[in-house]
Amino acid sequence: MNKLQQAIAMLHEVDSEAGKSSARSRIHPAARLFVCVLFILLTVSFHKYNMMGLLGMGLYLLITGIWEELSFFKGLKRIRYILLLIALLGMANLFFDRNVILRLGSMNITGGMISMTTLFIKGMFTVYGAYFLLMETGIEGICAALGSFGIPKGGVTVVLLTYRYLILLLKEVQRLLQAYALRAPGQKGIHVRTWGSFVGLLLLRTMERGRDVYDSMLLRGYCGECFWQEAGNRQISMGLSGIYAAAWTLVLITLRVFPVFQIAGSLLG
């Protein structure tokens, strides 16, 4: 199985697993989306040298993963390429910030080392937060939350169909690559002279397949918003959702204001 087939299989696996935990929960997807966005905003607001304070925000991910029975290792396998990209981007700090912040024996710890690590932790926390949100609610639940926040129906439909058509796009890429390999046996990759025609053909084929899929959805009763409305109305308790949002808001603000790890270390010491 090549990497493209692995990506298609992973998307199918994520889609089948997403929202299973929320089916047992009575919390509205809007409350989960609000908490996730607040977590991301507070996480990225930390100073580039405030690593200890930033680590405290990981308690949200730890509690959420345990409560929703989400695997951190499976999530790491799925988002590893995004984390690798974040690590590569953060390596530039090593060259631009060479001021020595502290010394550990004969080793100098520069500001670039700390800021690079902080950037990676921020990226990891935010990506994990978005991944957990998707696994908690599913794409329909996220669309239900966006609709409840007053996002225009057209925009919510674009989000839903973009996610749904992503697998369709990858499958079309796989078919084109197989067809190209049959016409150019022994050649590695696609020749640069055919890149333009390849992308153009991919666009045309994807639009055609997308139109067929959309027509099939209309024949099966798709009304433009019924999917995410149904996802947002299953076993919902507004009181419990409000408590969930208020409790996590208080916890996240506390984690942002107070360095809990430093406080705990000083108390234990």
C-alpha positions in Angstrom: 0.0 0.0 0.0 1.5 3.3 -1.1 1.3 6.6 0.8 -1.7 7.8 -1.1 -3.7 4.7 -0.4 -2.6 5.0 3.3 -3.9 8.5 3.3 -7.3 7.5 1.9 -7.6 4.6 4.3 -6.7 6.9 7.2 -9.4 9.4 6.2 -12.0 6.6 6.1 -10.8 5.4 9.5 -11.0 8.9 11.0 -14.5 9.5 9.5 -15.8 6.2 10.9 -14.4 6.9 14.4 -15.3 10.6 14.6 -18.3 11.5 16.7 -18.6 8.1 18.4 -17.8 9.6 21.8 -20.2 12.5 21.3 -23.0 10.0 20.6 -22.7 9.0 24.3 -22.5 12.7 25.4 -25.2 15.3 25.9 -22.9 18.2 25.3 -23.8 20.5 22.4 -21.1 20.7 19.7 -21.1 24.5 20.0 -19.8 24.2 23.6 -17.0 21.9 22.5 -16.1 24.2 19.6 -16.1 27.3 21.9 -13.8 25.5 24.4 -11.5 24.3 21.7 -11.2 27.8 20.1 -10.6 29.3 23.5 -7.9 26.7 24.2 -6.1 27.5 20.9 -6.3 31.2 21.4 -4.9 31.1 24.9 -2.2 28.6 23.9 -0.8 30.7 21.1 -0.9 33.8 23.3 2.0 32.6 25.5 5.4 34.4 25.2 8.0 32.6 23.1 10.1 32.0 26.2 7.3 31.0 28.6 7.7 27.2 28.1 6.7 26.2 31.7 3.5 28.2 31.6 2.7 26.7 28.2 3.1 23.2 29.4 0.2 23.7 31.8 -2.2 24.0 28.9 -1.5 20.4 28.2 -3.8 19.4 31.0 -6.8 20.2 28.8 -5.6 17.7 26.2 -4.8 15.1 28.9 -8.2 15.4 30.6 -10.1 15.5 27.2 -8.2 12.5 25.9 -8.9 10.4 29.0 -12.5 11.5 29.3 -13.4 10.9 25.6 -11.2 7.7 25.4 -9.1 9.1 22.6 -5.7 7.6 21.8 -2.7 10.0 21.9 -0.5 7.6 20.0 -3.0 7.0 17.2 -3.4 10.8 17.0 0.3 11.2 16.8 0.5 8.8 13.9 -2.2 10.7 12.0 -0.8 14.2 12.5 3.0 13.3 12.5 3.6 15.1 9.2 2.0 18.3 10.4 4.2 18.2 13.5 7.2 17.5 11.4 6.4 20.6 9.3 6.1 22.7 12.5 9.4 21.4 13.8 11.1 22.4 10.5 9.6 25.9 10.6 10.7 26.3 14.2 14.3 25.4 13.4 14.8 28.9 11.9 14.7 30.3 15.4 18.1 28.7 16.1 19.7 31.0 13.6 17.9 34.2 14.3 17.9 34.1 18.1 21.3 33.3 19.4 21.2 35.1 22.8 22.3 32.9 25.6 19.4 32.6 28.1 21.0 30.2 30.7 23.8 27.8 31.0 23.7 24.1 32.0 27.2 23.2 32.8 29.2 23.7 29.7 26.1 23.9 27.5 24.6 27.3 26.5 20.9 27.4 26.1 20.0 30.1 23.6 16.7 31.9 23.1 16.4 30.2 19.7 16.4 26.8 21.4 13.7 27.8 23.8 11.5 29.6 21.3 11.8 26.7 18.9 10.7 24.3 21.5 7.9 26.6 22.6 6.7 27.0 19.0 6.7 23.2 18.5 4.6 22.7 21.7 2.2 25.4 20.6 1.8 23.7 17.3 1.4 20.3 18.8 -1.2 21.5 21.3 -3.3 23.4 18.7 -3.2 20.5 16.2 -4.1 18.0 18.9 -6.9 20.3 20.1 -8.4 20.5 16.6 -8.0 16.7 16.1 -9.7 16.0 19.4 -12.6 18.3 18.4 -13.0 16.4 15.2 -12.9 13.0 16.9 -15.4 14.2 19.6 -18.0 15.7 17.4 -17.4 14.6 13.8 -17.6 17.0 10.9 -21.4 17.2 11.1 -21.1 18.2 14.8 -18.6 21.0 13.9 -21.0 22.2 11.1 -23.8 22.2 13.7 -21.7 24.3 16.0 -20.8 26.7 13.2 -24.5 27.0 12.3 -25.5 27.8 15.9 -22.9 30.6 16.0 -24.6 32.3 13.0 -22.2 31.3 10.3 -24.0 31.6 6.9 -25.4 28.3 5.6 -23.3 28.6 2.4 -20.1 28.8 4.4 -21.0 25.8 6.6 -21.9 23.8 3.4 -18.5 24.6 1.9 -16.8 23.3 5.1 -18.8 20.1 5.0 -18.5 19.4 1.3 -14.8 20.3 1.3 -14.2 17.6 4.0 -16.3 15.1 2.2 -14.8 15.7 -1.2 -11.2 15.4 0.1 -11.4 11.7 -0.2 -12.9 12.0 -3.6 -10.0 14.2 -4.7 -7.4 11.7 -3.4 -9.1 8.8 -5.2 -9.0 10.8 -8.4 -5.3 11.5 -7.9 -4.7 7.8 -7.3 -6.6 6.9 -10.6 -4.6 9.4 -12.6 -1.3 8.2 -11.2 -2.2 4.6 -12.0 -3.2 5.6 -15.6 0.1 7.6 -16.0 2.2 4.7 -14.7 0.6 2.3 -17.2 1.4 4.7 -20.1 5.0 5.4 -18.8 6.3 2.2 -17.3 9.5 2.4 -15.4 9.4 6.2 -15.0 9.6 7.5 -11.4 7.1 10.2 -10.7 5.5 12.5 -13.2 7.6 14.4 -15.8 7.7 18.1 -15.3 6.3 18.7 -18.8 3.0 17.0 -17.9 2.4 18.7 -14.6 0.1 21.3 -16.1 -2.1 18.9 -18.0 -2.1 16.5 -15.0 -3.5 19.2 -12.7 -6.0 20.4 -15.3 -7.3 16.9 -15.9 -7.5 16.3 -12.1 -9.6 19.5 -11.7 -12.0 18.5 -14.5 -12.4 14.9 -13.3 -12.9 16.0 -9.7 -15.5 18.6 -10.7 -17.3 16.0 -12.7 -17.3 13.4 -9.9 -18.2 16.1 -7.4 -21.3 17.0 -9.5 -22.3 13.4 -9.6 -22.0 13.0 -5.9 -23.9 16.2 -5.2 -26.7 15.1 -7.5 -26.9 11.8 -5.6 -27.1 13.7 -2.3 -30.0 15.7 -3.6 -31.8 12.5 -4.7 -31.3 11.1 -1.2 -33.0 14.1 0.4 -30.1 16.5 1.1 -31.5 19.9 1.9 -28.4 22.0 2.5 -28.4 21.9 6.3 -30.3 18.8 7.5 -27.2 16.8 8.1 -25.6 19.1 10.6 -28.9 20.1 12.2 -29.6 16.4 12.9 -26.1 16.1 14.4 -26.6 19.1 16.7 -30.0 17.9 18.0 -29.1 14.4 19.3 -29.4 14.0 23.1 -28.4 17.5 23.9 -28.6 19.0 27.3 -28.2 22.8 27.2 -27.6 23.0 31.0 -24.8 20.4 30.9 -23.4 22.1 27.8 -23.3 25.5 29.6 -21.6 23.9 32.7 -19.1 22.3 30.4 -18.2 25.6 28.6 -18.1 27.6 31.8 -16.0 25.1 33.7 -13.4 24.8 31.0 -13.4 28.5 30.5 -12.5 29.0 34.1 -9.9 26.2 34.0 -8.2 27.5 30.8 -8.0 31.1 32.0 -6.5 29.8 35.3 -3.9 27.8 33.4 -3.1 30.8 31.3 -2.7 33.2 34.2 -1.0 31.0 36.7 2.1 28.8 35.9 0.6 25.6 37.6 3.8 23.5 37.1 6.0 26.1 38.7 3.5 26.5 41.6 3.3 22.7 42.1 7.0 22.4 41.9 7.6 25.0 44.6 5.0 23.5 46.8 6.5 20.0 46.5 10.0 21.4 46.9 
